[in-house]
Amino acid sequence: MSLNDNACTRRDFFGAMFKELASTAGALATSITDGMAQVEGPAVLPPLKPFVRPPGAIAEELFLDMCTRCDDCVKACPEWVVRKTGPESGKRLEGYPIILPAQNPCVFCTGLPCITACKTGALVAPAAGAPVRIGLAVVNAATCYMGQGQPCDYCVKECPVKPKAIALGARGLPAVVNADTCTGCGECAQICPANAITIEAMR
């Protein structure tokens, strides 16, 4: 038997050494991660802003209880404005109808077919003569062109409400929204070249 039979090769030696180092490094990383978790506690994500629901939506918590996620309002919308939340919203909120006004403004169709299609009471027709509102336009003064002293009136021209629910301020001041008449349709947000307008849910 030669002396080399019991001796490990250089490759075996370094291979074993690297495995040991890797194992030690992994254990150390796990220990540090666990320690940080104990110090910092569980990660807390910021709460999501409420979704803008279809016309006639009742109070949010009641809406989540009454809506069966049947898709009837989605299918009834002739403008393809009503859509559903996806898995990114989490299991509890997935599949409920929403509107993204800044992308697809709501035109409040004659007869409000989305409300008519709802059989569960999650969407309720407004009282006769009452305005239909789904949200409120909010202007970011820092990015609004008017707020920067640049002339711009896209939002005012596009607003379908009469009298207009959004108006120009003095030069150097952002556009002003009338919260009493704004319907949250999203026309102003979609047309805004500075992306300075968002539509926030009213509840």
Secondary structure, DSSP 8 states (H G I E B T S, - for coil): --GGGSS--HHHHHHHHHHHHHHHHHHHHHHHHHHHHHHH-S------------TTB--HHHHHHH-----HHHHH-TTS-EEE--GGG-TTTTT-EEE-TTTS-----TT-HHHHH--SSSB----TT-----EEEEE-TTT-TGGGT----HHHHH--SSS-SEE--STTS--EE-TTT-----HHHHH-TT--EEEEE--
